[in-house]
Amino acid sequence: MNFMDVALICKALGDANRFAIVHMLADGEKCGCELLERFEITQPTLSHHMKILVECGLVNDRKEGKWHHYSLKQETLEQFVMYFDAFM
C-alpha cells in the first residue's frame, strides 16, 4: 500500500457517516436499504458515500437485482492496518 492509497482511505474515513458505515460493515454484508435505515440521509447521499468507499478500495459493491449489497474488502483493510502497525 502506497502513500496515495493510505491518503485516500484516510480521507474517506474522515467523514463521520462513512466511518460509521465501515463500522456497520464489520458485522458483515449489508444491503444499501439497511444502511439507509441507520442514517438520516437520502438515498443519493448514501450512494455518494458508498462510491467514495468503493473507489478507495475499502468496500465491495455487489448488485443483486435493483439492490446493492456492500461488504468490507478485508485485504485492503488488513493492508491499511499493517501500514500503521509499522509505525508502532
Backbone hydrogen bonds, N-H to C=O, Kabsch-Sander energy under -0.5 kcal/mol:
donor,donor_aa,acceptor,acceptor_aa,energy
6,V,2,N,-2.2
7,A,3,F,-2.7
8,L,4,M,-2.4
9,I,5,D,-2.0
10,C,6,V,-2.7
11,K,7,A,-2.5
12,A,8,L,-2.3
13,L,9,I,-2.6
14,G,10,C,-0.8
14,G,11,K,-0.6
15,D,12,A,-1.0
19,F,15,D,-2.5
20,A,16,A,-2.3
21,I,17,N,-2.3
22,V,18,R,-2.3
23,H,19,F,-2.1
24,M,20,A,-2.5
25,L,21,I,-2.3
26,A,22,V,-0.8
26,A,23,H,-0.7
27,D,24,M,-1.5
28,G,25,L,-1.7
30,K,70,Y,-2.6
32,G,68,H,-2.6
34,E,31,C,-0.8
35,L,31,C,-1.7
36,L,32,G,-2.4
37,E,33,C,-1.5
38,R,34,E,-0.8
38,R,35,L,-0.7
39,F,35,L,-1.0
41,I,39,F,-1.0
46,L,42,T,-2.2
47,S,43,Q,-2.6
48,H,44,P,-2.0
49,H,45,T,-2.3
50,M,46,L,-2.8
51,K,47,S,-2.3
52,I,48,H,-1.8
53,L,49,H,-2.0
54,V,50,M,-2.6
55,E,51,K,-2.7
56,C,52,I,-1.8
57,G,54,V,-1.2
58,L,53,L,-1.5
59,V,53,L,-1.4
60,N,71,S,-3.4
62,R,69,H,-3.0
64,E,67,W,-3.1
67,W,64,E,-1.9
69,H,62,R,-3.2
70,Y,30,K,-3.4
71,S,60,N,-1.5
72,L,25,L,-0.5
73,K,58,L,-3.2
74,Q,72,L,-1.2
77,L,73,K,-2.1
78,E,74,Q,-2.8
79,Q,75,E,-2.2
80,F,76,T,-2.4
81,V,77,L,-2.3
82,M,78,E,-2.5
83,Y,79,Q,-2.0
84,F,80,F,-1.4
85,D,81,V,-2.2
86,A,82,M,-1.5
87,F,84,F,-1.2
88,M,85,D,-1.2
